[in-house]
Amino acid sequence: MVGDHVVAGTPIAWAWHRSADHAPPEPGLRKAIRNSVQVGFERTMLQDVSFGIRRLVDIGNKALSPAVNDPYTATQAVHHLSVILYTLARRRLGDWLCRDEHGTVRVAMPFPGFADYLKLGTAQIRRFGAKEPAVARSLIQLLKNVGSSTTSEDRRKACARHLRLVLEDAKRETAQPADMENLLADEAAALSVLGADGPPTAPASQPTI
């Protein structure tokens, strides 16, 4: 995918015929692929949405480290992530398929799906911020807003699953029951908005999309 690390000499593409009776793909295809893929020393923001999300997540994680202890900055990072994920939730995502004039797929380019972006944008901050109710509440708000912005049932279920994970981590890390009151109320309201206020439809280990 865009942003993946590659090692010199390893494949970046595969080509094959529909039938084994055909000869291997023509040598000119190798040059065409090389000319179509740009390989640089480091990741850039060009076409690499995951890199932008990764940088915001890193800001939040560093702010939550014991050496910094800045939950406000972590919350601000979550707010910025919510804007990106809200936008992505309303778009077609996943692999790009290029077809010929007959509708036959000729080139398939791998790109992340919504579940990939959602996990990237929330999972680490959820774990690092489990002890801080303000961070957990901002994640609940993010997941509610993102989930309610899409008509995709799979995407709404994915947001509901991550909502439950936020509460599970917060319950494990929070010593004071009073600190959980607002979190529990926020979670119930968010799950109701997403139409998922009942028990989980699948075990936590099973991805919904």
Protein Blocks (a to p, Z undefined) as FASTA:
>chain_A
ZZiacdehiafbdcddfbfkbccddfklmmmmmmmpccdfbdcfehplmlmmmmmmmmmm
mmmpmklopaklmmmmmmmmmmmmmmmmmpcedjdddddfkopafbdcddddfklmmmmm
mmmmmmmmmmpmklmmmmmmmmmmmmmmpcbfklmmmmmmmmmmmmmmmmmmpmblklmm
mmmmmmmmmmmmnopabccfbdfklcfZZ
